[in-house]
């Protein structure tokens, strides 16, 4: 079975945030008011880290998407008291919204700070109601949520492949953020497929993972900038 | 116990607060109930609108509720643990203190145990903890250990209460049906005394490991994560020490309050404060030692994430709270308690108050600054509690005060039979015991 993973080429990332917007729409992520956003209640399944380097006028802005790393050894699933976050059969870290009791222990345990909590119930603005994705459940207030690698797309892709009596191909299943990236900086596929693009790039010398020393074994790889020093 | 029979006509001062209700009592109850009702209203508001009513956000996803959870459970160690240790070591000066200590445990444990529930985003799904509980989660260890401690400490409170309830029943003044029911047919026969003493002896041993486990697993909630400032092996004993430390301080405040309100000067004498004060001083020093170990290890290792959190605590936004904590928990108590002249009831009251403030700050400094410094860059937000959290804190304190007041309305706050036992049997027993320590005269002179 495929070991789904992502490779993000930081040399190609332009910081356009198309991935952020695509994810928000694809996964019905709540839109909070500007006041709530100011208070730190923004909801993102993928977020853009920005770093400004150098002194004016010789500055450089570096960006990097941050999303659930789908760890092989996730600190969040270990601490969940009710099995609401778990490692599924596909190796993806899932979240069961109807079971979550909202203790936020997984959020405190996650070293990547990628989980979001529904502090309030926000009715989506009317223009967004029209474009809600019927394949992704909306979340009630009081539960934790996070990136699923667009798991609903994997389910649809599997069904389609089965109907067409053929094996699942890498191109059948791509998360929304990867689809949306105009710079082709995000790549998604089977990490175990040594000949595939993702499998190869994840083994390249430029590939690093975040907080590798913690032993969480993330399945999201970043290709370091070639001009690593400014 | 040999032919000991407590006398319901002596120690009138201990029965008076139960049988005479003053206007002060109703005023206290009224004020406390008002505070509690307000807190309940705020909690209902939070239930309706969501946890957004609190000041919590990302990355500080735990705030006042978890701080107070750790704080209150810590205070609960006052009780049962102190009382059990004093009983085990046969400290004769324990007699007027144990009852109050045990009451603190039972009430505060109930309050503390409720805190994780009010902190839940979905308290309506609480049953999931039992239906789908994962024993691998430290939160489940907490549920297990706190329920065990609550069960053990209520039994441990109730057992030594039985002979006193029987005395109240026999006085036939009021609530006869209640005392009749609660005394469980106590007649004070030698057989009953034997069983009671054996039961108390078993419970005082059982309670100690449970109490230690409770605060150890509470520290594990933090220590088992990889977060900087939390992932530390010293956290178990550090939390236990802090718990006993704040527990004794809370016990002192209760002792001083009841001594004044019920005029128990004859029972709670300066010597009792002196003795327990020494224990408080020792805990202060041990707590400081643990704090030193914890911070020095983090600092010397110099791991960047760890260092960032540590410097944030020592020199950043939380610096003034950190140094206030050290002053409250070390400088003030050690100054006041180590000198015989200053170890008066006033000095002990002052250090107990600063210790409670300091230990609350310690919990805050553990929970919040670590969360404000996640390993990955994150937009920085400062945690400021809202009225909801503050009123629920006030409500929790009011429940504590009300619980204590009501207990004292129905039961003697100083154990009557144990006081009388001390008078009738303790003196002789102690003399006998001390004689046993001495060299045997008859042999050496022969």
Interface residues (C-beta under 8 A of the other chain):
Chain A: X36 X39 X40 X41 X42 X49 X51 X66 X75 X78 X79 X80 X81 X82 X83 X84 X99 X100 X101 X102 X103 X104 X105 X107 X108 X109 X111 X112 X113 X116 X117 X118 X119 X120 X121 X140 X141 X142 X143 X144 X210 X211 X214 X216
Chain B: X49 X50 X51 X52 X56 X57 X58 X59 X60 X61 X62 X116 X119 X120 X121 X122 X123 X125 X126 X128 X129 X131 X132 X133 X134 X136 X137 X138 X139 X140 X143 X221 X224 X225 X226 X227 X371 X374 X375 X376 X377 X378 X379 X381
